[in-house]
């Protein structure tokens, strides 16, 4: 059996039960369908990344990222995130153990940035 190519891995879905909900995720744990996201899933994804409890500021970032995605069909650029939250990039990046691109996006239920080209 041959190994999957990088493109095939990006399309691979995994069925998981998270926070009592059955959802599909990609091979890196990103939610397959952003419309299935809810705050219970966010708490579970945060716990998987090492965040015991989401702070008010983290929720602010998560909701900003989700709202931006829903209105623009893409994640906000760093300058948009900075402006929309009023927080510095250093502060934003430090809020999520896996950083903004992988951590905040995953907790917010956005697609894997590796498939958004």
DAURLIN-V190031 format. One line per field, one symbol per residue. burial: b if it has 9 or more other ideal C-beta (glycine too) atoms within 8 Angstrom, else e. A space follows every 10 residues. Layout:
burial = ???
This chain:
burial = eeeeeeeebb ebeeeeebee bebbbbeeeb bbebebbeeb bbbbbbbebe beebeeebbb bbebbbebbe eeeebbeeeb bbebbeeebe ebbebbeebb ebbbbbbbbb bbbebee
